[in-house]
Amino acid sequence: MTTFYNHNKIEKKWQTSWASSDLYQAKEGGDKKYILDMFSYPSGAGLHVGHPESYTATDIVARYFRFKGFNVLHPVGFDAFGLPAENYAIKQGVHPQETTQKNIEIFRRQIKSLGFSYDWSREVDTSSPEYYKWTQWLFLKLYEKGLAYKKAAPVNWCDSCKTVLANEQVTDSKCERCENQVIQKNLEQWFLKVTEYAEELLQQMEDLDWPEALKSAQRNWIGRSEGALLDFELKGLDKSVEVFTTRPDTLFGSTYLVLAPEHSLVSELKNQISNWPAVAEYIKQAQNKNQLERTDLNKDKTGVKLEGVMAVNPGSHEEIPVYIADYVMTNYGTGAIMAVPAHDERDWEFAISRNIPIKYVIEPDTVKDVRGNYFQEIIYKIEEGQSYEDAENQALKYIFQQIKDCVGYGYNGNGKLINSDKFDGLNSEEAKEKITKDVKGKKKVNYKIRDWLISRQRYWGAPIPIIYCDKCGQVPVPEKDLPVLLPNDVDFKPTGESPLKSSKSFHEVKCPKCGGQAKRESDTMDTFVCSSWYFLRYCDSSNNQEAFNKKAVNYWMPVDLYIGGMEHAVGHLIYSRFITKALRDAGYLKFDEPFLKIRAQGIILAEDGRKMSKRWGNVINPDQVAEEYGADSLRLYEMFMGPLEDMKPWNTKGIIGVRRFLEKVYKFSLEIKDNFNEDSATERLLHKTVKKVTEDIEGIKFNTAISAMMVFINQVASSKKISGQELEKFLIILSPFAPHLAEELWSELGHNESIFREKWPDYDSKLIIDEEITMAVQINGKLRATIAVQRGIKEKELRDRVEALANVQKNLEGRQIKKFIYIEDKLVNLVV
């Protein structure tokens, strides 16, 4: 394209200069800022233009805070283990170690080509033994505290990826990576006990500077509910069913029980269940469904009655049937529910299809009003001369919808108790307490969040540092023997079992306790374990003696600004918070939360409005954009497209416009540098621009900051009036956005030191106030004109000018002004 400057030459020149300096290396001491973006997965052949969006945003903030005198930690690394990298390697037919390192080289080159001010001396690669040694150390610390354990459990299984998945990695019943349908399997797997911190994860989030959508996602995922544990005895058996309910006030309306198909009591009752073959077949069918399929509110509510088994309602003492149904899950509550069809939609649908009694026990407060309206309507109709029968029919039609809305289909709100024996008349909150106590129940807080399943039956991950000995059982690998290295003598392609099982060099070892023959754990860890603590490693990444130095990590942490995608709201962000709290309790950290402020980046769509994908052929390579328009143009355009958090389509015409702005800056700066002159209008506009850009960077509003700089350069380029000091200040505020061009022009102005060693310019609050203002002119309170005047104009001078306005004279129509009201610098009101 036509250009006023050679961006390729300029950008390479300054990238080389910055790389040979300590300009961006983080140093401890004094006030700090830790600015972080979510590090990338080197799983393909490189970045597309959507990736640099968050990198540019954090780079602008990092550069800004360096200008403000802070010690800034702005690190970079690669999330190199896991399914994305391994699947790419399988597709290429090359070992993942080789493909991953090649991809990291591509990513590293691309990132450096865009001029980001990372401290490359702290780079991490999660697939390197120097890193995953400490991931394994982390596992051992959790194991010591009882926060890592192995158990048999129903898990999500992706038959395409040949591995289990955490709940957070399943979207709409499908694997988030390959979109294959996920099924349930019962397997022995390793878990991390996230539930230990459920309440703290919920409560401490409220004081963090996070988007409300992110907080809401975590609240819903944690899913706190207060309720009670109630026991239902089984008639004629020395057994009972414990249920968790958030509505003990509806106990008298429970007309049946439902157990999850996997509930341990079902098999224990096999001899009492007369229709066992049908029950066994239903259990088998349920095992082929995943959790989302089973809990879908729109699906038909299937289930089988346990013939020969009856329970006793502890409130009403009535005998009620027991069913199994797949909409009840073992991983929430107790795996059993008391079904109250009158006040729960799922229970209603289930009961209606099986002719199970429906008993209303909650009357909404509004029902009394409805009943009153019903009788009042009858009176009105009789007074109008209708017979009682006609009046009643009319009232019924009038009131029917109100009654239906209040009572009808599965009403689940609060109200007054009815049909509940001695508890009739109590409100719901009172009744919850009293009924729980009366039937000897226990108060209970429950959570939907499940423990984190970290076992993966894949090769490319950190081996779990556990050894199995027939004599000693589970034995943790001693810290001195870390890292447990990934073996090379395996076929890494997925089979459904861990490839590590086939490696004799890896699998067969001596027990660290007794010295006898033993075997290693063959599963690897979920890659999210690696990314759950990487921000801690950045604080001390070259430390070979420990995961991090306590002093260093407690100086830099918590992260002051973290930018990434909302897709990690209930995965990575919850895991990272859990790990932080666990390490705090183990004495390694002195803070509660890892990320003080989070902002989400929006997706940059392709020009056709779709998500960028090789399948659609619409991926835009940042190398090509930077080559044609320059890295500064790419950076500036991605920030100018709209608010950071918005979804935005790429538009090549837009980047051309941004490029022209940079050319105008370059051309004007070189033209004016030998002919500077001062102008008060330029000075005032500069101070306004500095204020605007300062506030917008701190508020993460980069698009409006760029707009303000465009307005400034357009005006001064037109007037050709600016002092050398004013141009320097403008280049400083431009430099976080377009660092190469700003550094080049700074050098052209005769400076030997980098612009990034300067201080951020202050603005004078007096100079940001306009000397000329526009005031409203009203007549009897109605706007009739506006007038531009000097700020602080005296009333006498102003009155003469106002009365001379043509629109004022027109609207006065010869009437006398009775009162001239002047509110200084704001408005004039003429009372006639």
Stockholm file with secondary structure:
# STOCKHOLM 1.0

chainA/1-832         MTTFYNHNKIEKKWQTSWASSDLYQAKEGGDKKYILDMFSYPSGAGLHVGHPESYTATDIVARYFRFKGFNVLHPVGFDAFGLPAENYAIKQGVHPQETTQKNIEIFRRQIKSLGFSYDWSREVDTSSPEYYKWTQWLFLKLYEKGLAYKKAAPVNWCDSCKTVLANEQVTDSKCERCENQVIQKNLEQWFLKVTEYAEELLQQMEDLDWPEALKSAQRNWIGRSEGALLDFELKGLDKSVEVFTTRPDTLFGSTYLVLAPEHSLVSELKNQISNWPAVAEYIKQAQNKNQLERTDLNKDKTGVKLEGVMAVNPGSHEEIPVYIADYVMTNYGTGAIMAVPAHDERDWEFAISRNIPIKYVIEPDTVKDVRGNYFQEIIYKIEEGQSYEDAENQALKYIFQQIKDCVGYGYNGNGKLINSDKFDGLNSEEAKEKITKDVKGKKKVNYKIRDWLISRQRYWGAPIPIIYCDKCGQVPVPEKDLPVLLPNDVDFKPTGESPLKSSKSFHEVKCPKCGGQAKRESDTMDTFVCSSWYFLRYCDSSNNQEAFNKKAVNYWMPVDLYIGGMEHAVGHLIYSRFITKALRDAGYLKFDEPFLKIRAQGIILAEDGRKMSKRWGNVINPDQVAEEYGADSLRLYEMFMGPLEDMKPWNTKGIIGVRRFLEKVYKFSLEIKDNFNEDSATERLLHKTVKKVTEDIEGIKFNTAISAMMVFINQVASSKKISGQELEKFLIILSPFAPHLAEELWSELGHNESIFREKWPDYDSKLIIDEEITMAVQINGKLRATIAVQRGIKEKELRDRVEALANVQKNLEGRQIKKFIYIEDKLVNLVV
#=GR chainA/1-832 SS CCCSSCHHHHHHHHHHHHHTSCTTCCCCSSSEEEEEECCBCCCSSCCCTTTHHHHHHHHHHHHHHHHTTCEEECCCEECCCSHHHHHHHHHHTSCHHHHHHHHHHHHHHHHHHTTCCCCGGGCEETTSHHHHHHHHHHHHHHHHTTCEEEEEEEEEEETTTTEEECGGGEETTEETTTCCBEEEEEEEEEEECGGGGHHHHHHGGGGSBCCHHHHHHHHHHHCCEEEEEEEEEETTSSCEEEEEESCGGGGGGCCEEEECTTCHHHHHTTTTCTTHHHHHHHHHHHHTSCHHHHHCTTSCCCCEEEEEEEEECTTTCCEEEEEECTTSCTTSTTSEEEECGGGCHHHHHHHHHHTCCCCCCEECHHHHHHHHHHHHHHHHHHHTTCCHHHHHHHHHHHHHHHHHHHHSTTCCSCCEECSSGGGTTCBHHHHHHHHHHHTTCEEEEECSCCCEECEESSSSSCBCCEEEETTTEEEECCGGGCCCCCCSSSCCSCCSSCGGGGCHHHHEEECTTTCCEEEECCCEECHHHHHTSHHHHGGGTTCSSSSCCHHHHHHHCSBSEEEECGGGTTTHHHHHHHHHHHHHHTTSCSCSCSBSBEEECCCEECTTSSCCCTTTTCCCCHHHHHHHHCHHHHHHHHHHSSCTTSCEECCHHHHHHHHHHHHHHHHHHHHHTTSCBCCHHHHHHHHHHHHHHHHHHHTTCHHHHHHHHHHHHHHHHHHTCBCHHHHHHHHHHHTTTSHHHHHHHHHHTTCCSCGGGSCCCCCCTTTTSCSEEEEEEEETTEEEEEEEEETTCCHHHHHHHHHTCHHHHHHHTTCCCCEEEEETTTEEEEEC
#=GC SS_cons         CCCSSCHHHHHHHHHHHHHTSCTTCCCCSSSEEEEEECCBCCCSSCCCTTTHHHHHHHHHHHHHHHHTTCEEECCCEECCCSHHHHHHHHHHTSCHHHHHHHHHHHHHHHHHHTTCCCCGGGCEETTSHHHHHHHHHHHHHHHHTTCEEEEEEEEEEETTTTEEECGGGEETTEETTTCCBEEEEEEEEEEECGGGGHHHHHHGGGGSBCCHHHHHHHHHHHCCEEEEEEEEEETTSSCEEEEEESCGGGGGGCCEEEECTTCHHHHHTTTTCTTHHHHHHHHHHHHTSCHHHHHCTTSCCCCEEEEEEEEECTTTCCEEEEEECTTSCTTSTTSEEEECGGGCHHHHHHHHHHTCCCCCCEECHHHHHHHHHHHHHHHHHHHTTCCHHHHHHHHHHHHHHHHHHHHSTTCCSCCEECSSGGGTTCBHHHHHHHHHHHTTCEEEEECSCCCEECEESSSSSCBCCEEEETTTEEEECCGGGCCCCCCSSSCCSCCSSCGGGGCHHHHEEECTTTCCEEEECCCEECHHHHHTSHHHHGGGTTCSSSSCCHHHHHHHCSBSEEEECGGGTTTHHHHHHHHHHHHHHTTSCSCSCSBSBEEECCCEECTTSSCCCTTTTCCCCHHHHHHHHCHHHHHHHHHHSSCTTSCEECCHHHHHHHHHHHHHHHHHHHHHTTSCBCCHHHHHHHHHHHHHHHHHHHTTCHHHHHHHHHHHHHHHHHHTCBCHHHHHHHHHHHTTTSHHHHHHHHHHTTCCSCGGGSCCCCCCTTTTSCSEEEEEEEETTEEEEEEEEETTCCHHHHHHHHHTCHHHHHHHTTCCCCEEEEETTTEEEEEC
//
